[in-house]
Amino acid sequence: MSLFTGAALLLSLPGAEVERIDWPGSLVAPGEILAAPVSPELRAAVRLVWGEALRRGMAMHCVARPELFADGPSRRWLRTRAPGVTQHLCLSDGHAIKPLAGLQTHVFFYRLVDRANMLALARLCRRAGELMAQVGSQVNTHLALGDDVDAARPPSVLLHAATPLEHPPPVLLPLFYNCNSDEDSANRTEQAGPVAAERLTDAARLHYLPLTETALDDSAFARVVARTVLEACFDPTRLLVLRLPAGGGERTPAQRIAAMLPALRHSGVVIPRASAGNIVFATEDLEEDHTKLARLPRHILVHDSFDFWRHTPGFYAGAEQVAVCAGPDPASPAHLPPTCLPYDVRDAYGPRAIRRRIDAAA
Amino acid sequence: MTPIMARPKITVDVRPLFETHWTGIPVFTRRLVQALLRHGGVEVDFMFHLTRISAAPVLAAIAAGTGSLLRQTFESEAAFRSEVADRSAPMLYPSVKDSFGVAAREASTVHDLSTLLMPEFHEEANIAYHLDTLARQLATDDAVFCISEATRAALLAAFPSAAGKARLLYQYVDWPEHFATVARNLPPLRLGPYAVVVGTIEPRKNLGLLLRALATQALRRSPLRFVVIGRRGWKVEQFMAELPEAARERMLFSGFVSEFTKYRLIQGAEFLVFPSIYEGFGIPALEAMSLGKPVLASWSSSLPEVVGEAGVLFDPLSVGDFADALETIAHPRKLAELAPLARSGSAAFTWQRMAAPVVEWAGG
């Protein structure tokens, strides 16, 4: 049975986000989650699914903790309050997939761009392959879930954002690169201070690389990023915006820069020790309405683990090209299970998207 | 002459009994061993890491209620012959297996699936301990004993292939016989009317619900105090600091207490409060019921199965629902109505019931 079947959909939330909140009860309306202090990514995921459910004329109920409904009275309680539900969508950060007996469970990994979450999912795949085999479908990912050739390959359901993720405008910090010290690079970059987006609009072309921890764990992709940085060093007409990986927890921009630079340093690509005004780090996603930068002719380069639904289809449609880099690099954590299955990138990123093969030897 | 039928033999892994302080799984193991010995339907042998242990030190540890002596004895080579366990007999693990496919027939015990379903409440090392070998454990098990229907349902939801081998293994409560006599001869506790909360204070025990509920009208009207048996930790200080002084004074934390003190505190209470988000079984509920105390429990996981008709259930994530349920159970008429149901409910969980499925499995 497909995900959007029946009169109502049941959505469950990941425990780590639930734990921080005093819920009004075990079953809540989606609006209450949107109003709660959950992460922007979770809020966006709830909004995305709810919007689709409404579009299909379905109600949506949310359970904070599906593990409560293990047996007897608790299941009856749920059936009484959420009648007509046959499908359960588990919003997962990768640390757990929580089945609900009697319902078909689907999964939406909404935050696998964080290294800790991807590694947690890899562990879960190893530990609970049978659980993976029961997943009815996966929302916005194309993963083989499991530990071996028998890995489950649940069909993908792609949902596109109507509105971008909520976040403040990005701070743009011009790169200073010192190949001998990530901390020095990060500190000097931060000390130089932000640059106004208007000062960068003279560029002939924008290359936008939204980086994530999971993407940079793929050494082949890290090499592509390093080469793109190197090319920008020699071509001042090209503006390169590197969106910093968010990572977990509260970190300063300098800490985030220092955390991502080792991926470039270990790439084998030599990057000159210099301050490059046309290469900037962005602390947040670049959106069409945030700066004038997005109006430049632009190329977007993403890893195949990127959560494309962070942006609206319009964002990708405005690009000259969207290159989706795909491995495999069996030696990198990003390609431990779960592996990303081949898929038509145009379904996720629109008609201008192309698949770009990368490999460790390139 | 009637031929004497040989009893089937079973080897029980007693690693949990090597712990110094027995709570949870060590107590479960102790009860299981005692139930099997009392039943007599199987010949019981013991092992630790596939090394045979004679019965004497195990029984001495059970009598002492601690594993420290057992550990010392085991490590003393003079006392042991370093004999390997009998792999021809079925091997029963009261918890996680440490060996796979050694004996022709093996069984393990699943207490709960919280490391799989609620990893946010566990350290990664604990998750790895329980889950890294679970699939292999299930694959090499002839039987998987689950300590409640809820645990069995949770296991099968994640590992459907275990359906043919998952069996129920309910435990029971066995207060030492002298507790009742000694308690009868002591003056009553001077705590006023109170409800008791038993268990380690950790997030999934959901004590925060009770603390938040203290601010509700229903609890402000109630004369009850709340005695928490367990150390004071996990956000309790933060919650307590946010409470008005009058509410703070209604919370008492006993810290770690002896089994007898726990017995007395439950015996003196009006009822037990058990707000857990998730339990594999919920032995404190059964302990309270055995003393005729009704249980105010969440309707989560295994708790309805254990509490049955002997309590009032509530939504563990709803302060309002909890406050309403507390008002209901605290009424003297309701307490009087539930007390006999608590005793009869607990009487359904016996050592015979615990031993039976194991004896049946051992008999092949």
Interface residues (C-beta under 8 A of the other chain):
Chain A: P14 G15 A16 E19 D22 W23 P24 G25 S26 A64 R65 E67 L68 A70 D71 G72 P73 S74 W77 H95 A96 K98 P99 L100 A101 A120 R126 R127 A128 G129 E130 L131 Q134
Chain B: L113 S114 L116 L117 M118 P119 E120 F121 L131 D132 L134 A135 S148 E149 A150 T151 A153 A154 A157 A158 F159 P160 S161 P203 G208 R212 I277 Y278 S298 W299 S300 S301 S302 P304 E305 L313 D315 P316 L317 S318 V319 G320 D321
